[in-house]
């Protein structure tokens, strides 16, 4: 579930892999825990996955560049929700302030403005670290203050090393000016939490060691790269013998006319979903 703009860029440079620059090279640093991988592994032995192949909110999104507009309205101006979960993961790091004009209630709950799949257009604190942008040329041939990300080939030529990626990642770090001709180092510009700049402090992992901060970063900065468990089987559950993946879409009864959609276990009459409740009782040994 990689954003199309990043599909040609070396995976090691993705925000989802940033934790490895600590896990592999700075053992014991809390930033090595900033990943969704294996976060729920301890729950697997006691877990069942009740998913629906008919899910719309958690549906597997097509491999296209998402915009917040795709989540909140359709071509008729109506509110929709298909692919909402996958699209907001792909929108981490891609949201600009004006994008919130599309959200009816103005709440910033879809995607984020830093990390994720956003590109680093800032100047690093250490001038020896690489930059990953180039200034845009006007139609008249002179340079503009607007900055564009380098191509995947150009980034590969830079070939940033792990210690450089820790301080100056290829993805948007959440702070710093993203425009200007020449060096424009400005740590006062924030797109993340007030403490985001300290995340890149090489001598301290205090920010990342706080559980609340880890939760914020995983929610806003580091996207999931696999589709939702609520729409798909969890393959690792198959190792536990019994069928731990239960497709609710196969449990409709009494000629239910549609797919099993998001929250239908709450919204639909028991007449049509009784088989699902029976399966819950069996799985939990509650009879």
Buried (B, 14 or more C-beta within 10 A) or exposed (E): BBBEBBEEBBEEBBBBBBBBBBBEBBEEBBBBBBBBEEEEEEEBEEBBBBBBBBBBBBBBBEEEEBBBEBBBBEEEEEEBBBBBBBBBBBBBBBBEEEBBEBBEEEEEEBBBBBBBBBBBBBBBBEEEBBBBBBBEEEEEEEEEEBBEBBEBEEBBEBEBEBEBBBBBBBBBBBBBBBBBEEEBBEEEBBBBBEBBBBBBBEEEBEBBEEEEBBEBBBEBBBBBBBBBBBBBBBEBBEEEEEBBBBBBBEBBEEEBEEBBBBEBBEEBEEEBBEBBEEBBEEBEEEE
